[in-house]
Amino acid sequence: MTDGNEFADALATDLRTVSHDKHLHVSYDPYTLPAQSGSSVGRSQRSPAEQAQLRSMLENENCTFSKVEILTHNVGYIKFGAFPSPDICGRTVVAAMNFLAHTDALIFDLRENHGGDPNMVEFMVSYLFQQSTHINDLTNRHDNETHQYWTASWVPGPRFVDQPVYVLTSHQTFSGGEEFTFDLQTQKRATIVGETTGGGAHPVKGLPAGDHFSIGVPFGRPINPVTQGDWEGKGVEPDVKVKAADALATAEKLAADKLASQDIPATGSAHGSGKPGQ
């Protein structure tokens, strides 16, 4: 095997077969990687230049938020592909959530969401609870500590406390997307609609492996305060199982039926759509 990417993929497959950890991965770079210094667990902080490059990339992608709409029956809909750091993308979340502030139900589309920063998960979940709520713990084996995640006591703009919430999932929903889903499911705050998620729960640090390879090594695990477990290797099971392609239509019908049962008048058409600003 002489191709670097092919070798990295094969090695990653073998390592996952042994470890049963879907976050474990190997990457190849044709250019010589810079020497790592300091801690033996590898560099965890980006340089100012790397941080600026990341910010520029996320802003160009609207922080992965691709669609924010008000659907028929005054149902809010929000689709995004990742949970970037709130330091960079918090304003985009605020704009999206405030755009949907007066909807009667809310659908989060995580069918193509591959995860990200747990602090952003915590921030977004905070919009859905009135009281400060313990949603997750993250135990870190390297630092021998456990960090608790609670919903924020204040968020910019109105909260969605009484509105029914639906989360759309697929087999591609992964990592932070699964945490968001699991947090809301275990707190009985949302109905999960779609497919069982990918099953990757463990946070990862990058470690050098020679001049051209790096390995993403899991170093901790989440502990849900309700179940005392996580979704590693098994994924999050939806409350309503349907094919991913049918999840949105199914959630819209569930929302319409729920609102009808609450005698909330339905609007005849979408109020509008938009893309949240930076």
MOKA-V369756 format. One record per residue. N is the residue number from 1. NEAR is the number of other ideal C-beta (glycine too) atoms within 8 Angstrom. Layout:
N,NEAR  N,NEAR
//
This chain:
1,5  2,3  3,6  4,10  5,7  6,8  7,11  8,12  9,9  10,9  11,9  12,11  13,8  14,8  15,11  16,11  17,7  18,6  19,7  20,6  21,11  22,10  23,12  24,13  25,8  26,13  27,9  28,10  29,10  30,5  31,5  32,6  33,9  34,4  35,4  36,7  37,4  38,4  39,6  40,3  41,8  42,11  43,8  44,7  45,4  46,6  47,6  48,6  49,6  50,8  51,9  52,8  53,8  54,10  55,9  56,8  57,8  58,12  59,10  60,6  61,7  62,11  63,13  64,11  65,14  66,8  67,10  68,14  69,10  70,12  71,11  72,11  73,12  74,15  75,16  76,13  77,13  78,14  79,11  80,13  81,8  82,11  83,14  84,12  85,9  86,11  87,5  88,11  89,13  90,10  91,8  92,13  93,15  94,11  95,11  96,13  97,14  98,10  99,9  100,13  101,8  102,5  103,11  104,8  105,15  106,15  107,17  108,12  109,13  110,13  111,12  112,10  113,15  114,12  115,12  116,11  117,10  118,12  119,8  120,16  121,16  122,14  123,12  124,11  125,13  126,11  127,10  128,13  129,13  130,4  131,5  132,8  133,8  134,8  135,11  136,15  137,11  138,13  139,11  140,12  141,7  142,8  143,5  144,5  145,6  146,8  147,8  148,7  149,11  150,9  151,12  152,9  153,4  154,4  155,10  156,5  157,9  158,6  159,10  160,11  161,7  162,3  163,9  164,10  165,14  166,15  167,15  168,15  169,18  170,12  171,9  172,10  173,18  174,14  175,12  176,16  177,16  178,18  179,14  180,16  181,16  182,12  183,13  184,14  185,13  186,9  187,10  188,4  189,8  190,11  191,11  192,15  193,15  194,15  195,13  196,11  197,15  198,11  199,13  200,12  201,12  202,12  203,11  204,11  205,11  206,11  207,10  208,9  209,7  210,5  211,5  212,10  213,13  214,12  215,12  216,13  217,9  218,11  219,11  220,11  221,11  222,12  223,12  224,13  225,8  226,6  227,5  228,6  229,5  230,9  231,11  232,11  233,8  234,6  235,11  236,13  237,7  238,12  239,7  240,11  241,7  242,11  243,7  244,13  245,4  246,8  247,17  248,10  249,7  250,11  251,14  252,13  253,8  254,13  255,14  256,12  257,8  258,10  259,15  260,9  261,6  262,6  263,5  264,8  265,4  266,10  267,8  268,4  269,5  270,8  271,6  272,6  273,7  274,7  275,8  276,11  277,6  278,7
//
